[in-house]
C-alpha cells in the first residue's frame, strides 16, 4: 500500500548515450560501459553479498528517516548512499563525460537505487539524463500514439496526497476518480492517451508477480490487464511496489512496468517499494506535466532535484525508478 508519512523517438541523443551494463557473475558484480561500438570501464564492482548488505542497510536508514525524521537518521542515510555511490560509480569513470546514461541491469542483482547515487555531488538522475533499459529484448512497436493526458486516482480519505497530486497533475488533463476509476477506464487511457498517470494503492506479489498491481474501484489492475497495444508514451505509476519484487518469480515474469513496455509504452516511472503519500505527491507534481516525451529523463531529474531541496533528504525518494528510452 501507499503509506502516509514512435518506436524510435524516445532516446535523447541516443548515439551519444553511455550504456552501462551491470550483471552478476557468480558472487561478483561486473560492469562495463559502451558508447556506440566502444567498450570501456570493464570493472569488478564488488561482491553480490556485500552489495545486498549495503542495499538492506540503506533501506533501514531510509525507514528511520521516514519514521523519525531525525538529523542522525538523515546523516546515516546520506553516508550509506555516498558509500554505495563511491563503490559502484567509482569504477565507471566514463560516466564523468556522459550526458545521457542508459542502465541495463541484471535482475538477479540487489535492488540498487541507481537514480539517487551521488555523482558530482548530485543524484545520478539529476546529474545525467538517466533511464533503465529492460535487459529483455522488446519488440519494435508500431502502435499509434495517443493524444492528451489522463489521470486516474483512487486514494480515499487515508491518502490526502493522492487527490492533491491528481488535481495538480491533472490540470489540462482528463481526470478520472472515484467509482469511474475502473480497469476499463485505465485500458481506455493506455490505448488512447499520450500520457497516463495512476495515483492509488499498489501491492506486490513476490511469488506471483503477475498478480501484483494497482487498486481501482472495481478491483486490481495487473500485468494481465495491460492491453495488447499501449498508445501511451509516458506512464507514471504513483503507488507502492509497482515494479517486479526481487525474487526468482519476479525476475522471470516482471510486473506492470515490463508488461507496459512490451505493449509499447515508451517510458514508465515506477516504484520498487512502499512510498510516502505526501512525498509522492510532491515528486509527481513536479514530474508533470510532461510536454515532450523525448525529455522524460530531464523531467524526472528535475522532479528529484526539487523534492530533494524541499525534503532535505533523498530517503523518501528511494523507491522511485524510471525505465524506458528504447532505441
Number of C-alpha atoms within 10 A of each C-alpha: 19 23 16 16 13 15 19 13 14 22 23 19 11 19 11 13 20 24 24 25 18 22 19 17 15 9 11 17 22 20 22 19 23 18 17 12 6 8 14 16 15 16 16 16 20 15 15 20 14 14 21 15 12 18 18 15 16 23 19 16 22 25 17 18 22 18 11 12 14 11 10 13 20 21 14 18 24 20 14 19 27 17 16 21 21 15 14 21 19 16 18 20 12 18 22 13 9 16 15 23 26 25 22 19 19 19 21 16 19 20 17 21 19 22 26 25 24 21 19 10 10 13 22 22 28 25 24 23 24 28 29 22 24 21 12 10 9 14 11 14 18 12 17 16 20 18 15 15 26 29 26 25 28 24 23 13 9 11 19 14 22 27 20 15 24 27 16 19 24 23 14 12 19 15 18 20 19 13 10 17 21 22 20 13 15 24 17 15 26 30 24 20 22 25 28 27 27 23 29 26 28 27 22 25 18 17 14 17 27 22 18 26 29 27 24 26 16 12 12 18 23 22 21 14 17 19 17 15 20 29 29 31 28 26 26 21 25 28 31 28 28 30 28 29 23 18 17 15 16 21 17 12 15 22 26 28 27 21 21 25 26 21 23 28 30 30 28 27 24 23 24 21 21 22 26 21 27 19 19 24 23 21 23 26 19 21 22 20 17 17 13 11 21 19 15 29 27 21 23 27 23 18 21 25 19 17 23 18 11 11 13 11 18 21 25 24 22 22 23 28 20 21 22 26 28 22 14
